[in-house]
Amino acid sequence: MEMLTRVAPAHALVVAVLLFAQLGRGMPGRSPVDQIERSVTRPVPQAPAAPVERSPNVWVPDRYLADPMQGGTSSFVPGHWERRLSDGQYYAPPLTVCNSASGECSTAPAGVRPPPDMRTAPVDPRLAP
C-alpha cells in the first residue's frame, strides 16, 4: 500500500502532462483553434496556366471594297468568319456582295483567298466565273 501511495502521484502527473500536450495547451501555438486558423488561411495551390491556342477562325468585319468586276464601284462585303490555313491563306465562305451604286447583289464563291487585310476586291478577278 505504501508503494501505491508513492507511485500514484507520479503517474497522475505523467497523465496530466500527456493530456495537456494532447489538448495543445501545454505547448504555445499548438491549440486546435490555431491549427484550424492556419489551415484555412493557407494559400490555395494554383494550377499552372493553360497554354493558349490561337483560334483558326478570324472575324472579317463589314467593309466596302472597290470591285473591278463592277467597273470599280464600291461593293459592300458583310462581316463573316474565315478559317486560317497553314500556308498563310484563308478559306472564305460564300458571300453575298452588294454593289453600293446599283444595289445589285451577287454571290462570291467560297474559296481560298489571301489574308483579309491584303485583299483589294471582294473576289479575286482571276477566280471569278
Order of alpha helices (4+ residues) and beta strands (2+ residues): alpha-alpha-beta-beta-beta-beta-beta-beta-beta-beta
